């Protein structure tokens, strides 16, 4: 079984456990994110579903589906890039650290990394000391992936 197929099976079980259902359209959107392996907008996902999966999907439907998938912790919304990416931990059965994302600003390839909990706690403390309230500890960093960096050098 492929990793995308395993991720879909796990996502179905997770939704059932949460009292929700991973419908065919929801699976299609999640599969699109899993197969591309990069951050995508709802419009790009709509095009991908039509061209690559033969499943026409209006962008507004894609937005609603992405909101559902985010609520089920199957995808992450990257606010910096205004795109969505599949969670790399879909098929894991253990707790994970707060997601942190390295986003290539050229090709939108995304790598999800973990940062030590102590670093997140220190960040929270610094934010509070500065007189702010931390709304989300998710960190998104504009980067240039190795492939794009090599291309820019030549």
Backbone as ProteinMPNN parsed JSONL, in Angstrom:
{"seq_chain_A": "XXXXXXXXXXXXXXXXXXXXXXXXXXXXXXXXXXXXXXXXXXXXXXXXXXXXXXXXXXXXXXXXXXXXXXXXXXXXXXXXXXXXXXXXXXXXXXXXXXXXXXXXXXXXXXXXXXXXXXXXXXXXXXXXXXXXXXXXXXXXXXXXXXXXXXXXXX", "coords_chain_A": {"N_chain_A": [[0.855, -1.185, 0.0], [0.577, 2.212, -0.85], [2.121, 5.21, 0.522], [0.414, 7.414, 0.384], [-2.064, 6.165, 0.145], [-2.121, 4.819, 2.585], [-2.149, 7.019, 4.291], [-4.641, 8.119, 3.638], [-6.364, 6.06, 4.519], [-5.812, 6.14, 7.272], [-6.665, 8.742, 7.781], [-9.396, 8.455, 7.29], [-10.112, 6.767, 9.435], [-9.466, 8.467, 11.573], [-11.299, 10.566, 11.178], [-13.737, 9.181, 11.533], [-13.394, 8.444, 14.204], [-13.6, 10.977, 15.306], [-16.24, 11.496, 14.888], [-16.936, 12.303, 12.357], [-17.029, 12.327, 8.721], [-15.022, 11.189, 6.064], [-15.59, 12.092, 3.125], [-15.914, 11.216, -0.413], [-15.196, 13.459, -1.996], [-13.727, 14.95, -0.132], [-11.655, 13.15, 0.335], [-10.51, 13.251, -2.2], [-9.468, 15.872, -2.36], [-7.635, 15.816, -0.231], [-5.977, 13.769, -1.159], [-4.959, 15.038, -3.43], [-3.305, 17.009, -2.231], [-1.541, 15.316, -0.882], [-0.356, 13.899, -3.002], [0.909, 15.881, -4.564], [2.672, 17.001, -2.77], [3.274, 19.576, -2.041], [2.622, 22.987, -1.01], [-0.556, 24.319, -1.684], [-2.997, 26.47, -3.247], [-6.569, 26.916, -2.939], [-7.611, 27.273, -5.484], [-5.58, 26.229, -7.108], [-5.709, 23.578, -6.264], [-8.271, 22.951, -7.134], [-7.895, 23.071, -9.927], [-5.952, 21.036, -10.148], [-7.377, 18.765, -9.321], [-9.216, 18.543, -11.39], [-7.578, 18.316, -13.721], [-5.583, 16.315, -13.148], [-6.793, 14.285, -11.628], [-9.222, 13.924, -12.761], [-11.552, 14.867, -11.659], [-13.809, 17.24, -11.427], [-13.931, 20.18, -9.432], [-15.344, 22.826, -7.816], [-13.75, 25.901, -6.784], [-14.851, 27.1, -4.422], [-16.049, 24.946, -3.132], [-13.755, 23.494, -2.632], [-12.485, 25.186, -0.776], [-14.269, 24.922, 1.429], [-13.954, 22.2, 1.947], [-11.228, 22.121, 2.588], [-11.26, 23.598, 4.955], [-12.695, 21.812, 6.559], [-10.88, 19.612, 6.547], [-8.734, 20.818, 7.805], [-9.855, 21.254, 10.324], [-9.937, 18.666, 11.188], [-7.353, 18.135, 11.604], [-5.797, 17.259, 9.479], [-4.752, 18.679, 7.426], [-2.702, 21.612, 7.084], [-3.045, 25.113, 7.331], [-1.186, 27.461, 5.712], [-0.53, 30.489, 6.582], [1.178, 32.569, 5.849], [1.791, 32.059, 3.174], [-0.726, 31.748, 2.192], [-1.801, 29.203, 1.57], [-2.38, 25.633, 1.497], [-1.312, 22.598, 3.061], [-0.739, 19.09, 3.255], [-0.727, 17.365, 6.346], [2.231, 15.996, 7.602], [2.158, 14.032, 9.443], [-0.076, 12.407, 9.301], [-0.482, 9.59, 9.271], [0.58, 8.756, 11.679], [0.577, 7.554, 15.066], [1.067, 8.902, 17.404], [1.589, 11.678, 19.697], [2.394, 14.954, 18.479], [4.794, 17.578, 18.01], [4.318, 21.169, 18.024], [3.51, 22.273, 14.816], [5.949, 23.458, 12.51], [6.954, 25.34, 9.724], [8.912, 25.28, 6.791], [8.982, 27.156, 4.008], [9.359, 27.199, 0.606], [9.751, 30.046, -1.176], [9.758, 30.189, -3.86], [8.98, 27.763, -5.287], [7.039, 26.711, -3.658], [7.389, 24.375, -2.233], [7.164, 22.545, 0.751], [8.466, 21.941, 3.963], [7.838, 20.282, 6.882], [8.81, 20.765, 10.121], [10.001, 19.904, 13.419], [10.114, 21.664, 16.445], [11.743, 22.049, 19.525], [9.819, 21.68, 22.502], [10.552, 23.294, 24.614], [11.582, 25.518, 23.317], [9.293, 26.585, 22.145], [7.899, 27.235, 24.467], [9.591, 29.218, 25.494], [9.344, 31.129, 23.475], [6.627, 31.731, 23.793], [6.729, 32.872, 26.334], [8.338, 35.13, 25.797], [6.663, 36.53, 24.059], [4.494, 37.102, 25.735], [5.81, 38.675, 27.663], [6.359, 40.857, 26.087], [3.919, 41.989, 26.012], [1.885, 40.872, 24.496], [-0.551, 38.453, 23.307], [-0.165, 35.15, 22.53], [-1.517, 33.734, 19.742], [-1.278, 31.611, 17.967], [1.194, 29.145, 17.961], [2.403, 28.318, 15.675], [4.985, 28.437, 13.348], [6.062, 29.944, 10.397], [8.372, 29.967, 7.878], [9.895, 31.861, 5.376], [11.722, 30.508, 2.827], [14.28, 29.165, 0.669], [14.287, 26.377, -1.221], [16.566, 23.561, -1.701], [16.658, 22.733, -4.419], [15.641, 24.994, -5.824], [17.474, 26.876, -4.941], [19.849, 25.9, -6.073], [19.192, 26.242, -8.776], [19.055, 29.012, -8.947], [21.714, 29.649, -8.625], [22.929, 28.96, -10.973]], "CA_chain_A": [[0.0, 0.0, 0.0], [1.376, 3.431, -0.933], [2.011, 6.08, 1.697], [-0.792, 8.233, 0.227], [-3.206, 5.297, 0.46], [-2.079, 4.617, 4.036], [-2.566, 8.281, 4.908], [-6.093, 8.236, 3.436], [-7.004, 5.096, 5.444], [-5.679, 6.681, 8.628], [-7.532, 9.927, 7.838], [-10.772, 7.959, 7.432], [-10.281, 6.301, 10.818], [-9.432, 9.641, 12.441], [-12.583, 11.259, 11.03], [-14.757, 8.355, 12.195], [-13.149, 8.591, 15.64], [-14.065, 12.321, 15.676], [-17.658, 11.627, 14.57], [-17.062, 12.945, 11.049], [-16.867, 11.398, 7.606], [-14.135, 11.594, 4.986], [-16.342, 11.799, 1.899], [-15.118, 11.04, -1.619], [-14.629, 14.757, -2.379], [-12.712, 15.281, 0.864], [-10.515, 12.284, 0.024], [-9.906, 13.741, -3.441], [-8.674, 17.059, -2.036], [-6.51, 15.367, 0.589], [-5.1, 13.031, -2.062], [-4.257, 16.039, -4.242], [-2.228, 17.576, -1.421], [-0.561, 14.271, -0.612], [0.36, 13.533, -4.224], [1.786, 16.96, -5.029], [3.704, 17.207, -1.769], [3.615, 20.99, -1.877], [1.531, 23.845, -0.566], [-1.398, 24.718, -2.808], [-4.185, 27.279, -2.979], [-7.816, 26.229, -3.295], [-7.748, 27.329, -6.94], [-4.645, 25.251, -7.663], [-6.265, 22.256, -5.975], [-9.403, 22.788, -8.038], [-7.313, 22.735, -11.231], [-5.278, 19.744, -10.028], [-8.401, 17.716, -9.272], [-9.797, 18.429, -12.728], [-6.59, 17.884, -14.707], [-4.828, 15.11, -12.786], [-7.628, 13.241, -11.035], [-10.461, 13.821, -13.527], [-12.659, 15.17, -10.736], [-14.027, 18.691, -11.344], [-14.266, 20.625, -8.083], [-15.336, 24.295, -7.759], [-12.887, 26.428, -5.715], [-15.572, 27.33, -3.158], [-16.17, 23.632, -2.496], [-12.416, 23.156, -2.16], [-12.288, 25.957, 0.456], [-15.036, 24.288, 2.511], [-13.318, 20.917, 2.243], [-9.972, 22.42, 3.276], [-11.614, 23.982, 6.329], [-13.011, 20.563, 7.252], [-9.649, 18.849, 6.721], [-7.953, 21.52, 8.825], [-10.498, 20.997, 11.619], [-9.621, 17.281, 11.54], [-5.892, 18.13, 11.736], [-5.239, 16.493, 8.366], [-4.002, 19.65, 6.637], [-2.343, 22.853, 7.767], [-3.132, 26.328, 6.529], [0.008, 28.293, 5.806], [-1.052, 31.841, 6.476], [2.165, 33.389, 5.16], [1.692, 31.802, 1.736], [-2.149, 31.575, 1.896], [-1.882, 27.908, 0.915], [-2.621, 24.498, 2.38], [-0.4, 21.47, 2.889], [-1.128, 17.912, 4.031], [0.077, 17.126, 7.539], [3.117, 14.853, 7.372], [1.953, 13.068, 10.518], [-1.425, 11.832, 9.21], [-0.512, 8.158, 9.572], [1.244, 8.476, 12.952], [-0.329, 7.327, 16.189], [1.597, 9.514, 18.616], [1.478, 13.133, 19.768], [3.433, 15.662, 17.747], [5.12, 18.942, 18.425], [3.658, 22.23, 17.268], [4.113, 22.269, 13.479], [6.726, 24.594, 12.032], [7.045, 25.117, 8.292], [9.88, 25.936, 5.926], [8.239, 27.305, 2.758], [10.142, 27.761, -0.493], [8.948, 31.119, -1.766], [9.821, 30.078, -5.317], [8.193, 26.632, -5.81], [6.063, 26.368, -2.614], [7.693, 23.117, -1.553], [7.077, 22.79, 2.186], [8.979, 20.922, 4.871], [7.334, 20.441, 8.244], [9.845, 20.384, 11.081], [9.629, 20.004, 14.829], [10.942, 22.507, 17.298], [11.622, 21.596, 20.912], [8.759, 22.301, 23.297], [11.163, 24.353, 25.427], [11.702, 26.699, 22.451], [7.938, 27.144, 22.035], [7.598, 27.853, 25.765], [10.375, 30.456, 25.572], [8.684, 32.046, 22.548], [5.395, 32.154, 24.457], [7.122, 33.765, 27.424], [8.797, 36.385, 25.186], [5.481, 37.217, 23.524], [3.758, 37.606, 26.905], [6.621, 39.753, 28.228], [6.231, 42.017, 25.197], [2.568, 42.525, 26.15], [1.001, 40.277, 23.496], [-1.094, 37.131, 23.564], [0.143, 34.251, 21.424], [-2.726, 33.126, 19.196], [-0.861, 30.33, 17.4], [2.644, 29.002, 18.009], [2.886, 27.844, 14.377], [5.961, 29.323, 12.73], [6.233, 29.735, 8.962], [9.573, 30.684, 7.46], [10.178, 31.981, 3.946], [13.019, 29.912, 2.545], [14.54, 28.759, -0.699], [14.659, 24.962, -1.141], [17.845, 23.232, -2.334], [16.508, 22.732, -5.882], [15.514, 26.376, -6.302], [18.734, 27.544, -4.643], [20.795, 25.445, -7.097], [18.777, 26.863, -10.024], [19.396, 30.447, -8.888], [23.17, 29.773, -8.688], [23.392, 28.711, -12.356]], "C_chain_A": [[0.896, 1.241, 0.0], [1.181, 4.289, 0.305], [0.785, 6.985, 1.604], [-2.028, 7.415, 0.588], [-3.275, 5.021, 1.96], [-2.57, 5.856, 4.766], [-4.078, 8.463, 4.789], [-6.835, 7.296, 4.392], [-6.949, 5.614, 6.881], [-6.599, 7.894, 8.801], [-8.998, 9.507, 7.992], [-11.046, 7.515, 8.861], [-10.319, 7.48, 11.794], [-10.753, 10.397, 12.378], [-13.696, 10.49, 11.731], [-14.634, 8.491, 13.702], [-13.68, 9.94, 16.148], [-15.544, 12.543, 15.354], [-17.917, 12.324, 13.242], [-16.858, 11.893, 9.959], [-15.943, 12.002, 6.558], [-14.805, 11.169, 3.679], [-15.391, 11.657, 0.713], [-14.461, 12.357, -2.043], [-13.54, 15.186, -1.406], [-11.458, 14.442, 0.643], [-9.766, 12.799, -1.199], [-8.996, 14.935, -3.164], [-7.442, 16.66, -1.219], [-5.5, 14.61, -0.277], [-4.307, 13.976, -2.957], [-3.088, 16.649, -3.497], [-1.131, 16.551, -1.149], [0.284, 13.961, -1.847], [1.303, 14.63, -4.705], [2.925, 17.201, -4.059], [4.123, 18.654, -1.609], [2.388, 21.761, -1.424], [0.764, 24.346, -1.786], [-2.536, 25.606, -2.341], [-5.412, 26.446, -3.343], [-7.996, 26.2, -4.814], [-6.804, 26.339, -7.621], [-5.135, 23.831, -7.436], [-7.449, 21.954, -6.883], [-8.914, 22.37, -9.424], [-6.673, 21.359, -11.214], [-6.297, 18.608, -10.067], [-9.0, 17.479, -10.66], [-8.804, 17.81, -13.714], [-5.957, 16.533, -14.381], [-5.689, 13.964, -12.279], [-8.953, 13.064, -11.766], [-11.706, 14.099, -12.711], [-12.847, 16.681, -10.662], [-14.508, 19.089, -9.947], [-14.211, 22.149, -8.056], [-14.479, 24.792, -6.589], [-13.615, 26.657, -4.39], [-15.795, 26.023, -2.408], [-14.828, 23.212, -1.909], [-12.126, 23.9, -0.857], [-13.014, 25.308, 1.633], [-14.397, 22.964, 2.929], [-12.01, 21.135, 2.999], [-10.216, 22.832, 4.725], [-11.945, 22.747, 7.153], [-11.734, 19.783, 7.552], [-8.737, 19.493, 7.758], [-8.536, 21.255, 10.209], [-10.215, 19.574, 12.115], [-8.112, 17.065, 11.706], [-5.229, 17.231, 10.684], [-4.453, 17.382, 7.417], [-3.694, 20.853, 7.515], [-2.545, 24.01, 6.81], [-1.871, 27.13, 6.791], [-0.428, 29.718, 5.547], [-0.114, 32.759, 5.693], [2.032, 33.274, 3.642], [0.238, 31.712, 1.263], [-2.367, 30.3, 1.075], [-2.102, 26.832, 1.968], [-1.639, 23.387, 2.047], [-0.904, 20.322, 3.756], [-0.186, 17.769, 5.221], [0.945, 15.898, 7.293], [2.904, 13.746, 8.402], [0.581, 12.384, 10.457], [-1.442, 10.386, 9.685], [0.195, 7.788, 10.876], [0.21, 8.309, 14.056], [0.19, 7.913, 17.486], [1.444, 11.033, 18.545], [2.649, 13.787, 19.04], [3.628, 17.062, 18.298], [4.305, 19.926, 17.598], [4.305, 22.3, 15.887], [4.798, 23.587, 13.139], [7.015, 24.318, 10.563], [8.129, 25.945, 7.629], [9.229, 25.963, 4.547], [9.154, 27.919, 1.705], [9.279, 28.811, -1.181], [8.967, 31.089, -3.29], [8.89, 28.986, -5.851], [7.104, 26.154, -4.851], [6.205, 24.954, -2.07], [7.713, 23.432, -0.064], [7.697, 21.62, 2.942], [8.46, 21.262, 6.258], [8.408, 19.929, 9.191], [9.284, 20.484, 12.495], [10.625, 20.889, 15.551], [10.697, 22.057, 18.732], [10.537, 22.381, 21.644], [9.321, 23.445, 24.146], [11.318, 25.639, 24.613], [10.348, 27.38, 22.304], [7.558, 27.84, 23.345], [8.338, 29.179, 25.925], [9.773, 31.521, 24.66], [7.42, 32.613, 23.187], [5.702, 33.161, 25.565], [7.552, 35.136, 26.865], [7.63, 37.201, 24.653], [4.695, 37.856, 24.667], [4.499, 38.789, 27.54], [6.502, 41.032, 27.391], [4.826, 42.614, 25.236], [1.577, 41.999, 25.118], [0.473, 38.945, 23.986], [-0.826, 36.275, 22.336], [-1.131, 33.54, 20.984], [-2.412, 31.74, 18.632], [0.658, 30.246, 17.44], [3.243, 28.497, 16.686], [3.82, 28.886, 13.769], [6.1, 28.938, 11.26], [7.407, 30.59, 8.516], [9.708, 30.675, 5.947], [11.588, 31.478, 3.711], [13.176, 29.72, 1.042], [15.026, 27.319, -0.608], [15.965, 24.718, -1.906], [17.753, 23.27, -3.857], [16.447, 24.145, -6.437], [16.794, 27.16, -6.055], [19.792, 27.173, -5.673], [20.485, 26.11, -8.435], [19.199, 28.318, -10.066], [20.914, 30.654, -9.0], [23.686, 29.654, -10.115], [22.918, 29.746, -13.312]], "O_chain_A": [[1.861, 1.312, 0.761], [0.211, 4.125, 1.045], [0.173, 7.298, 2.625], [-2.933, 7.913, 1.258], [-4.36, 4.994, 2.54], [-3.317, 5.759, 5.74], [-4.724, 8.913, 5.735], [-7.825, 7.694, 5.006], [-7.934, 5.53, 7.614], [-7.234, 8.053, 9.843], [-9.751, 10.134, 8.738], [-12.085, 7.845, 9.432], [-11.116, 7.487, 12.733], [-11.273, 10.823, 13.409], [-14.507, 11.082, 12.444], [-15.636, 8.635, 14.403], [-14.151, 10.037, 17.281], [-16.053, 13.651, 15.526], [-18.998, 12.874, 13.026], [-16.555, 10.733, 10.239], [-16.065, 13.176, 6.209], [-14.617, 10.052, 3.195], [-14.2, 11.946, 0.828], [-13.287, 12.365, -2.413], [-12.523, 15.737, -1.829], [-10.339, 14.945, 0.748], [-8.535, 12.785, -1.233], [-7.879, 14.999, -3.677], [-6.335, 17.121, -1.494], [-4.293, 14.801, -0.13], [-3.126, 13.748, -3.215], [-2.0, 16.794, -4.055], [0.056, 16.874, -1.18], [1.497, 13.781, -1.745], [2.389, 14.333, -5.203], [4.026, 17.566, -4.472], [5.208, 18.935, -1.099], [1.267, 21.254, -1.453], [1.357, 24.745, -2.788], [-2.985, 25.517, -1.199], [-5.296, 25.398, -3.978], [-8.479, 25.211, -5.364], [-7.181, 25.686, -8.594], [-4.997, 22.975, -8.31], [-7.608, 20.825, -7.347], [-9.447, 21.436, -10.023], [-6.831, 20.591, -12.163], [-6.101, 17.611, -10.762], [-9.258, 16.338, -11.045], [-9.15, 16.889, -14.453], [-5.813, 15.693, -15.269], [-5.351, 12.797, -12.48], [-9.726, 12.164, -11.439], [-12.791, 13.618, -13.038], [-12.13, 17.35, -9.918], [-15.369, 18.435, -9.359], [-13.14, 22.722, -8.253], [-14.476, 24.179, -5.522], [-13.034, 26.424, -3.33], [-15.736, 25.996, -1.179], [-14.77, 22.643, -0.819], [-11.578, 23.312, 0.075], [-12.441, 25.161, 2.712], [-14.312, 22.651, 4.117], [-11.716, 20.409, 3.949], [-9.458, 22.451, 5.617], [-11.532, 22.637, 8.308], [-11.526, 19.342, 8.682], [-8.048, 18.796, 8.503], [-7.789, 21.051, 11.166], [-10.249, 19.312, 13.318], [-7.66, 15.941, 11.922], [-4.245, 16.544, 10.959], [-3.587, 16.902, 6.686], [-4.333, 21.081, 8.542], [-2.251, 23.901, 5.619], [-1.533, 27.438, 7.934], [-0.668, 30.101, 4.402], [-0.573, 33.63, 4.955], [2.146, 34.264, 2.921], [-0.01, 31.61, 0.061], [-3.024, 30.316, 0.034], [-2.019, 27.088, 3.169], [-1.194, 23.249, 0.907], [-1.429, 20.54, 4.848], [1.013, 18.024, 5.107], [0.451, 14.871, 6.826], [3.421, 12.641, 8.24], [0.125, 11.838, 11.461], [-2.338, 9.998, 10.434], [0.388, 6.603, 11.145], [-0.891, 8.855, 13.984], [-0.204, 7.468, 18.564], [1.202, 11.598, 17.478], [3.751, 13.24, 18.992], [2.758, 17.635, 18.952], [3.683, 19.558, 16.601], [5.529, 22.379, 15.791], [4.298, 24.671, 13.439], [7.293, 23.177, 10.195], [8.252, 27.146, 7.868], [8.953, 24.909, 3.974], [9.664, 29.025, 1.886], [8.208, 28.502, -1.704], [8.272, 31.871, -3.938], [8.099, 29.239, -6.76], [6.322, 25.272, -5.206], [5.259, 24.399, -1.512], [8.225, 24.476, 0.341], [7.477, 20.458, 2.601], [8.622, 22.382, 6.742], [8.859, 18.79, 9.073], [8.229, 21.075, 12.724], [11.827, 20.852, 15.286], [9.571, 21.724, 19.102], [10.363, 23.581, 21.432], [8.642, 24.448, 24.368], [11.198, 26.734, 25.163], [10.26, 28.608, 22.334], [6.961, 28.916, 23.326], [7.777, 30.149, 26.434], [9.704, 32.692, 25.036], [7.17, 33.817, 23.132], [5.016, 34.172, 25.709], [7.169, 36.175, 27.403], [7.614, 38.425, 24.781], [4.281, 39.012, 24.574], [3.878, 39.786, 27.91], [6.539, 42.142, 27.922], [4.559, 43.621, 24.579], [0.538, 42.618, 24.89], [0.98, 38.377, 24.953], [-1.216, 36.636, 21.226], [-1.751, 32.824, 21.771], [-3.195, 30.805, 18.804], [1.34, 31.171, 17.001], [4.451, 28.276, 16.594], [3.483, 30.068, 13.688], [6.237, 27.762, 10.923], [7.428, 31.799, 8.751], [9.645, 29.623, 5.311], [12.539, 31.964, 4.323], [12.297, 30.078, 0.258], [16.058, 27.053, 0.008], [16.411, 25.575, -2.669], [18.658, 23.777, -4.521], [17.127, 24.461, -7.414], [17.164, 28.014, -6.86], [20.556, 28.035, -6.107], [21.402, 26.502, -9.157], [19.65, 28.807, -11.102], [21.356, 31.721, -9.426], [24.751, 30.179, -10.439], [23.224, 29.673, -14.502]]}, "name": "protein", "num_of_chains": 1, "seq": "XXXXXXXXXXXXXXXXXXXXXXXXXXXXXXXXXXXXXXXXXXXXXXXXXXXXXXXXXXXXXXXXXXXXXXXXXXXXXXXXXXXXXXXXXXXXXXXXXXXXXXXXXXXXXXXXXXXXXXXXXXXXXXXXXXXXXXXXXXXXXXXXXXXXXXXXXX"}
